[in-house]
Structures are given as C-alpha cells and as structure tokens.
Amino acid sequence: MAELERRFDEADKAKARRSEVEKVAKETGLPVELVAMLDGDGDQLAENAKTVNAIIGKLKDPGALAPRVDQAGGGEQLTPRQLLQVAYAEKN
C-alpha cells in the first residue's frame, strides 16, 4: 500500500510540474521543452525562464539560436542543455 501511495505522490508531482512548466512557457513565449529544462519551481522557475528569455532577446544575430559550433574549435554542436549553460553563465 505504501508503494502505491508513493507512486500516486510521484504522479501528482509530475502532473503539477508539467502544469507549471506549461504555464510559464505560455507566459514567457518560450518552448515548453526549454522551460522543462530549467531549474526551480514556482517563482524561481518563472524567474529563470524570464532570464533566459531576456538573454535570447539580447541576441542580435538571427542565427544565434541555431546549434552553434563549439568555441573550442572541436567542431561539435552544442546541445540545448549546453546552450542553457551558456545562457546561465552569461547571466552571472
């Protein structure tokens, strides 16, 4: 019975997270998949999404959101997670 309750709790938390991510995505205009990768819940998630949105807005190059070549010259394209890491690094 405890295992069943634990699974219901996890399902409820996952549903709440999805709902929250969808709400923040709608408010910020960011893709749901991008918001889902951000840390935080509630106000922290919304603030992180706004920060990423502001950084994206500052990018003047229309191709800046396309996968970029690694600046180390290795020829590898950055993953969405790596792009977020770059965005957070620029924030600080």
C-alpha positions as a printed NumPy array, in Angstrom:
array([[  0.   ,   0.   ,   0.   ],
       [  2.847,   2.395,   0.81 ],
       [  4.369,   1.749,  -2.616],
       [  1.077,   2.601,  -4.296],
       [  0.796,   5.844,  -2.311],
       [  4.378,   6.735,  -3.25 ],
       [  3.591,   6.213,  -6.937],
       [  0.471,   8.377,  -6.687],
       [  2.505,  11.113,  -4.994],
       [  5.138,  10.969,  -7.758],
       [  2.437,  11.105, -10.425],
       [  0.818,  14.109,  -8.721],
       [  4.174,  15.908,  -8.511],
       [  4.922,  15.19 , -12.17 ],
       [  1.482,  16.455, -13.202],
       [  1.929,  19.629, -11.138],
       [  5.385,  20.227, -12.669],
       [  4.024,  19.768, -16.211],
       [  1.219,  22.21 , -15.487],
       [  3.624,  24.748, -14.039],
       [  6.041,  24.398, -16.972],
       [  3.205,  24.857, -19.47 ],
       [  2.001,  27.973, -17.626],
       [  5.471,  29.557, -17.549],
       [  6.047,  28.66 , -21.206],
       [  2.8  ,  30.35 , -22.173],
       [  3.62 ,  33.447, -20.102],
       [  7.147,  33.835, -21.482],
       [  6.645,  32.572, -25.024],
       [  9.442,  30.044, -24.592],
       [  9.024,  26.481, -25.841],
       [  7.703,  24.042, -23.237],
       [ 10.715,  21.786, -23.839],
       [ 13.082,  24.624, -22.943],
       [ 11.197,  25.642, -19.794],
       [ 11.111,  21.99 , -18.704],
       [ 14.931,  22.001, -18.648],
       [ 15.097,  24.942, -16.243],
       [ 15.627,  24.537, -12.52 ],
       [ 13.213,  25.656,  -9.869],
       [  9.555,  25.657,  -9.04 ],
       [  7.019,  28.449,  -8.831],
       [  8.547,  31.906,  -8.791],
       [ 12.072,  30.558,  -9.266],
       [ 11.079,  28.704, -12.455],
       [  9.325,  31.809, -13.784],
       [ 12.342,  33.989, -12.973],
       [ 14.74 ,  31.545, -14.662],
       [ 12.529,  31.477, -17.755],
       [ 12.4  ,  35.283, -17.848],
       [ 16.191,  35.436, -17.563],
       [ 16.661,  33.002, -20.442],
       [ 14.083,  34.898, -22.48 ],
       [ 15.905,  38.179, -21.825],
       [ 19.236,  36.67 , -22.868],
       [ 17.674,  35.307, -26.043],
       [ 16.165,  38.732, -26.702],
       [ 19.611,  40.334, -26.476],
       [ 20.966,  38.105, -29.2  ],
       [ 21.121,  40.213, -32.327],
       [ 22.217,  37.513, -34.759],
       [ 19.1  ,  35.798, -36.181],
       [ 21.064,  32.547, -36.443],
       [ 22.214,  32.727, -32.834],
       [ 19.597,  30.243, -31.675],
       [ 20.696,  27.637, -34.199],
       [ 23.066,  24.979, -32.871],
       [ 26.469,  26.58 , -32.628],
       [ 29.904,  25.185, -33.231],
       [ 31.833,  24.669, -30.027],
       [ 34.031,  27.721, -29.464],
       [ 36.965,  25.461, -28.623],
       [ 37.078,  24.603, -32.312],
       [ 36.225,  20.945, -31.84 ],
       [ 33.528,  21.148, -34.483],
       [ 30.827,  19.776, -32.178],
       [ 27.414,  21.403, -31.999],
       [ 26.146,  22.492, -28.612],
       [ 23.174,  20.63 , -27.195],
       [ 20.14 ,  22.506, -25.83 ],
       [ 21.419,  21.83 , -22.299],
       [ 24.815,  23.31 , -23.211],
       [ 23.101,  26.35 , -24.713],
       [ 21.272,  26.832, -21.4  ],
       [ 24.556,  26.54 , -19.529],
       [ 26.   ,  29.274, -21.745],
       [ 22.926,  31.43 , -21.094],
       [ 23.211,  30.961, -17.323],
       [ 26.949,  31.718, -17.471],
       [ 26.198,  34.967, -19.307],
       [ 23.688,  35.835, -16.567],
       [ 26.372,  35.732, -13.897]])
